């Protein structure tokens, strides 16, 4: 056998090392990814009964424009394809099929709303397409055993409800609770979470009423809830109906302790239209910084957010909770894509989304961070209570972590 010596042997070793390095650095792509582009698809309600949520998609699109101007993610530009589904599940199905089968996106991102996400969950999981950072906190979207391709961006609704239950038991142990909820997974999760959290004291609930998205108003439900004798109103409504419920309670002269779910807590889109005086003293939870809160005036993360809004989304309300949410979810998307490196496969997107470690968002409250694992898809289960003072939300109490297991 001939043995190479000297320069020839060195050359062979160098070529071998080069080939090995090249193999290790080999890029991996699924449909929607290339050396220059990452194609991502989204539906959100720019029209319809939940059109207030459409502002989320506008902020996300603006954030991605900023990232692309900065050179993209790992040298690739993000191509965000957005369709209006009007918060109508049949329309969501149609548009998501188009995104997957015609546009051939690598992943969906931030489909907005519980009914729309529920309508496409089985389809996306059967196709092995990530339902990434779904815009809902329903428990079915943090269920890795049955839906491994779905991960939600929102705090789990049952987790949020457990925090409300804890607050009620500590501060209003003799309350008579009246419930208004949306008749879908969103509302039902909030009700289940409250009952689980109240445990043996679930008998505090004296009336439960639901509404349909197609209902013109919730006026009749508010009349019935007042008549029930409830002195604590557990209001699990989406923005349009939350504003209606606040106004109607004021018209009726009904002044219960009013707890409002976080997705309907936007000042400009819900509380101001309902009447600031009518909304005063409403209680909710926070998991992010409020641009209206003066304590964050010199906060570096808040400064970055406001500079972003001024430059990339000047026509949007920078004080809106929907804008801050859109900014934060888009930032988390970019973080996940950066972790993917050159392995832009759908499987790796889910691997990275479920292996986030101590990610601190610009607008996260101090002491909070994002952590996920392969058996716990919940992005966040930490909250702080807040109360509306007629102009802005005011934080109070400690950061609380949900210790319940949701199901």
Buried (B, 14 or more C-beta within 10 A) or exposed (E): EEEEEEEEEEEEEEEEEEEEEEEEEEEEBBBBBBEEBBBBBBBBBBEBBBBBBBBBBBBBBBBBBBBBEEEBBBEBBBBBBBBBBBBBBEBBBBBBBBBBEEBEBBBBBBBBBBBBBBBBBEBBBEBEBBBBBBBBBBBBBBBBEEBBBBBBBBBBBBBBBBBBBBBBBEEBEEBBBBBBBBEBBBBBBBBBBBBBBBEEBEEBBBBBBBBEBEBEBBBEBBBBBBEBEBBBBBBBBBBBBBBBBBBBBBEBEBEBBBBBBBBBBBBBBBBEBBBBEBBBEBBBBBBBBBBBBEEBEEBEBBEBBBEBBEEBBEEBBBBBBBBBBBBBBBBBBBBBBEBBBBBBBBBBBBBBBBEBEEBEBBBBBEEBEBBBEEEBBBBBBBBBBBBBEEEBBBBEBEBBBBEBEBE
